[in-house]
Amino acid sequence: MIEIDGSEGEGGGQMLRSALSLSMCTNRSFRMANIRAKREKPGLMRQHLTAVRAATEICGATVTGDAVGSCDITFRPGPVRPGSYGFSIGTAGSCTLVLQTILPPLLTASAPSQIRISGGTHNKASPPVDFLQRAYLPLVERMGPQISLELVRHGFYPRGGGEILASVKPCKQLSRLSLMERGGRRTGYAEAYIAGIPLHVASRELEIVGKMLNWPGEQLHVRGLPGDVGPGNALTITVEHDSVTEVFTGFGEKGVSAETVAKGAVDRARSYLASSAAVGPYLADQLLLPMALGGGGEFSTVPVTKHFTSHVAIIRAFLGRDITATQCDGFVHARV
């Protein structure tokens, strides 16, 4: 039984999700106390509970503490069972975070799987579907499996109601991945998704992106969605290079101006573009687990976050694998 203190490091939900993934992959049990201790509302929320129950169903685990608000959980996994599954969060909680919890064991399972998840698809503090489709999953596919992700319906906070459908064709073993250079610049574009709120919000966001990144109108796109999926607004900035695609996002919130939303997303994109790193901070964090489960690898990134260091600690607890992050001239060299 691996004992984990959820209040250490970044003290959020990622520690639980990573522990669930690694527990299923290694068939090692764990107990986590003080779950999400550093968040405003500690303990399991609906999206975390859905991740726990999804993991439980996929491997036939025995679980205690799986309830909303629980700060302590024990998880004893069984064999991973690929197949067709459906999970509903019941709120606007993140579909993508639930998917990322159960995806790792399915990447090398004995048969293909299909996963349908309903909830939020574009949530603050969570990777939007666009990020998984364009940035994360293409890199995981280079390691061997084949993965498709369809956005069936958008879902925004607080309404939710979104849906994604993922299909996984596994491989026997994840191969090594090296991402030291991003390669030549191909293109960049911004998309302002808008549903049930005034169109000028999207126009103002794209105007800021165009001015700050010096992008012409043909690189700026309003994506109007049916009003019944709103109210909701998200801005994505996609930058494609030969070896890596990155996606930077801003989420509209009540009381936050369109200009502020856009400036935050542009600042993150500009910080990445000004560096020589292959991957940004969020992609760096999320590449650790598949690399550690497979043949390892290396990548260049920007200064690492608390999420990164917490992730390293969880991986070390389950796999005993050492991960290093060395500061170099203009980037951080991470080795798995």
C-alpha positions in Angstrom: 0.0 0.0 0.0 1.5 3.3 -1.1 0.8 6.1 1.3 0.4 9.6 -0.3 -0.2 12.9 1.4 -2.4 14.9 -0.9 -1.5 18.2 0.8 2.1 18.1 -0.4 3.4 19.8 -3.6 0.6 21.6 -5.5 -2.0 19.9 -3.3 -4.7 19.6 -6.0 -6.6 17.0 -7.9 -3.8 16.1 -10.3 -2.1 14.1 -7.5 -5.2 11.9 -7.2 -5.6 11.5 -10.9 -2.0 10.5 -11.5 -2.1 8.1 -8.5 -5.2 6.4 -10.0 -3.6 6.1 -13.4 -0.4 4.7 -12.0 -2.2 2.3 -9.7 -4.1 0.8 -12.6 -0.9 0.6 -14.7 1.2 -1.1 -12.0 -1.5 -3.0 -10.1 -0.3 -1.3 -6.9 -2.7 -0.1 -4.2 -2.6 3.3 -2.6 -4.1 5.4 0.1 -4.3 9.2 -0.2 -5.1 11.4 2.7 -5.7 15.2 2.7 -7.0 15.1 -0.9 -7.0 18.6 -2.5 -6.0 20.1 0.8 -4.7 23.3 -0.8 -7.9 24.1 -2.7 -10.6 26.4 -1.6 -13.0 23.4 -1.3 -10.9 20.4 -0.2 -11.8 16.9 -0.9 -13.4 15.2 -3.9 -15.7 17.2 -6.1 -17.9 15.6 -8.8 -15.2 15.5 -11.5 -12.7 13.9 -9.1 -15.3 11.4 -8.0 -16.2 10.5 -11.6 -12.5 9.9 -12.3 -12.3 7.6 -9.2 -15.4 5.7 -10.3 -14.3 5.5 -13.9 -11.0 4.0 -12.8 -12.8 1.6 -10.5 -15.0 0.4 -13.4 -12.1 -0.1 -15.8 -10.1 -2.2 -13.4 -12.7 -3.6 -11.0 -11.0 -1.9 -8.1 -12.0 -2.0 -4.4 -12.4 1.5 -3.1 -13.2 3.2 0.2 -13.8 6.9 0.6 -15.4 7.5 -2.9 -17.9 10.2 -2.0 -18.2 13.9 -2.7 -16.2 15.8 -0.1 -14.1 12.9 1.0 -10.5 13.8 1.9 -9.2 10.2 2.2 -9.4 7.4 -0.3 -8.1 3.8 -0.5 -7.8 2.3 -4.0 -7.0 -1.4 -4.6 -6.9 -2.1 -8.4 -7.7 -5.2 -10.3 -6.8 -6.2 -13.9 -7.4 -3.5 -16.5 -10.5 -4.3 -18.7 -10.6 -2.6 -22.1 -14.0 -2.1 -23.7 -16.7 0.4 -24.3 -17.5 2.8 -21.4 -19.6 5.8 -20.6 -19.3 8.2 -17.7 -21.3 11.3 -16.8 -19.9 13.9 -14.4 -23.3 15.4 -13.8 -21.9 18.9 -13.6 -19.6 21.1 -15.7 -16.6 19.3 -14.3 -13.8 18.6 -16.8 -14.3 15.7 -19.3 -10.7 15.9 -20.3 -9.3 15.4 -16.8 -11.5 12.3 -16.4 -10.2 11.0 -19.8 -6.6 11.7 -18.9 -7.0 9.6 -15.7 -8.2 6.5 -17.4 -6.3 6.8 -20.7 -2.8 5.6 -19.5 -3.8 2.0 -18.7 -5.8 1.7 -21.9 -2.8 2.7 -24.1 -1.2 -0.7 -23.6 -4.3 -2.8 -22.8 -5.1 -6.1 -24.5 -7.8 -4.7 -26.8 -9.2 -1.4 -28.1 -11.5 0.8 -26.0 -14.1 3.5 -26.6 -14.8 6.1 -23.9 -17.8 8.5 -23.9 -17.7 11.2 -21.2 -20.2 14.0 -20.5 -19.6 17.2 -18.5 -17.5 20.3 -19.3 -15.3 20.5 -22.4 -13.8 24.0 -21.9 -13.2 24.6 -18.2 -11.0 27.0 -16.4 -7.9 25.3 -14.9 -8.4 22.3 -17.2 -7.0 21.4 -20.6 -9.7 22.1 -23.2 -10.5 19.4 -25.8 -8.6 21.5 -28.4 -5.4 21.0 -26.4 -5.8 17.2 -26.2 -6.7 17.0 -29.9 -3.9 19.2 -31.3 -1.1 19.2 -28.7 -1.1 16.2 -26.3 -2.6 13.2 -28.1 -0.5 13.5 -31.4 2.6 13.2 -29.2 1.3 10.2 -27.3 0.5 8.6 -30.7 4.2 8.9 -31.6 4.8 6.5 -28.8 2.8 3.7 -30.4 -1.0 3.8 -29.8 -3.7 5.2 -32.1 -6.1 7.6 -30.4 -9.0 9.6 -31.8 -10.9 12.2 -29.8 -14.2 13.7 -31.0 -15.9 16.7 -29.5 -19.5 15.7 -29.7 -20.9 18.8 -28.0 -19.4 21.8 -26.2 -19.9 22.2 -22.5 -19.1 25.4 -20.5 -19.3 26.2 -16.8 -21.7 26.3 -15.1 -24.1 24.5 -17.4 -22.0 21.6 -18.6 -23.8 19.3 -20.9 -20.8 18.7 -23.2 -19.6 15.4 -24.5 -16.5 13.8 -25.9 -15.9 10.4 -27.5 -12.4 8.8 -27.4 -11.3 5.7 -29.2 -8.0 3.9 -28.3 -6.2 1.3 -30.3 -3.4 0.2 -27.9 0.2 -0.9 -28.5 2.3 -3.5 -26.6 4.8 -1.0 -25.2 5.0 2.8 -25.3 8.2 3.8 -27.1 10.7 6.5 -26.2 10.0 10.1 -27.2 12.4 12.9 -27.7 11.3 16.5 -28.1 14.3 18.7 -27.8 13.4 21.1 -30.6 10.0 22.4 -31.8 11.1 22.8 -35.4 10.2 25.4 -37.9 7.1 27.5 -37.5 4.2 26.4 -39.7 1.2 28.5 -38.7 -0.8 30.0 -35.9 -4.4 30.9 -35.4 -6.8 32.0 -32.8 -10.4 30.9 -32.2 -13.0 32.6 -30.0 -15.8 30.1 -29.1 -19.0 31.9 -28.0 -22.4 30.6 -27.0 -25.3 32.5 -25.5 -23.4 35.8 -25.0 -22.9 38.8 -27.3 -20.9 38.4 -30.4 -18.8 41.5 -29.7 -17.1 39.6 -26.8 -15.4 37.2 -29.3 -14.6 40.1 -31.6 -12.9 42.0 -28.9 -10.8 39.0 -27.8 -9.6 38.4 -31.4 -8.8 42.1 -31.8 -6.4 41.9 -28.9 -4.8 38.7 -30.2 -4.3 40.3 -33.6 -2.7 43.4 -32.2 -0.4 41.7 -29.7 0.7 38.8 -32.0 0.6 40.9 -35.2 -1.7 38.4 -36.8 -3.9 39.3 -39.7 -7.7 38.7 -39.9 -7.3 35.4 -41.7 -5.7 33.9 -38.6 -8.5 35.0 -36.3 -11.8 33.1 -36.2 -15.1 33.5 -34.4 -16.7 30.1 -33.6 -20.3 30.7 -32.9 -22.1 27.9 -31.1 -25.8 27.2 -30.5 -27.2 29.3 -27.7 -28.4 26.2 -25.8 -24.9 25.1 -25.0 -24.1 28.5 -23.3 -23.6 30.8 -21.8 -19.9 30.2 -22.5 -16.8 31.7 -24.0 -13.3 30.3 -24.5 -10.4 31.6 -26.5 -7.7 29.3 -27.9 -4.4 30.3 -29.5 -2.8 27.4 -31.5 0.8 27.6 -32.7 2.0 24.8 -35.0 5.7 23.9 -35.5 7.2 21.0 -37.4 7.6 18.8 -34.3 5.1 20.2 -31.8 1.8 22.0 -31.7 0.9 24.1 -28.6 -2.5 25.5 -27.5 -2.9 28.4 -25.1 -6.3 29.2 -23.7 -8.3 31.9 -22.0 -11.7 31.3 -20.4 -14.5 33.9 -20.2 -15.8 34.6 -16.7 -18.5 36.8 -15.3 -17.0 40.2 -14.4 -13.8 39.6 -16.4 -13.4 41.7 -19.6 -12.8 40.1 -23.0 -9.6 42.1 -23.2 -8.3 40.6 -19.9 -9.2 37.1 -21.1 -7.4 37.6 -24.4 -4.3 39.2 -22.9 -3.8 36.3 -20.5 -3.8 33.8 -23.3 -1.5 35.9 -25.5 0.9 36.4 -22.6 1.2 32.6 -22.2 1.7 32.2 -26.0 4.3 34.9 -26.2 6.2 33.5 -23.3 6.5 30.1 -25.0 7.4 31.7 -28.4 10.1 33.8 -26.8 11.8 30.7 -25.4 13.7 28.0 -27.3 11.7 25.2 -25.5 9.9 22.6 -27.5 6.9 22.3 -25.1 5.1 24.7 -22.7 4.6 24.1 -19.0 1.2 22.3 -19.2 2.3 19.9 -22.0 5.5 19.2 -20.2 3.6 18.2 -17.1 1.3 15.9 -19.0 4.0 14.1 -21.0 5.7 12.8 -17.8 3.4 10.0 -17.2 3.2 8.3 -20.6 7.0 8.7 -20.9 7.6 7.2 -17.5 5.3 4.2 -18.3 7.1 3.6 -21.6 10.6 3.9 -22.9 11.3 7.2 -21.3 12.4 10.2 -23.2 13.5 13.8 -22.9 12.1 17.2 -23.8 13.0 20.9 -23.5 10.6 23.1 -21.7 10.2 26.4 -19.9 10.7 26.6 -16.1 8.6 23.8 -14.5 5.6 24.3 -12.3 4.5 22.9 -8.9 2.3 20.5 -10.9 5.4 19.2 -12.6 7.3 18.6 -9.3 4.3 17.0 -7.7 3.8 14.7 -10.7 7.4 13.7 -10.4 6.9 12.7 -6.8 3.9 10.5 -7.6 5.6 8.8 -10.5 8.6 8.1 -8.3 6.4 6.6 -5.6 4.8 4.1 -8.0 7.6 3.4 -10.5 10.8 4.3 -8.6 11.8 6.2 -11.7 14.0 9.2 -11.5 13.1 12.3 -13.5 15.5 15.2 -13.8 14.9 18.8 -14.9 18.1 20.7 -15.6 18.3 24.4 -16.3 20.1 25.1 -19.6 20.6 28.3 -21.7 17.1 29.4 -22.5 15.2 26.2 -21.5 14.9 23.4 -19.0 16.1 19.9 -20.1 13.8 17.2 -18.6 14.8 13.6 -18.7 12.5 10.7 -17.9 
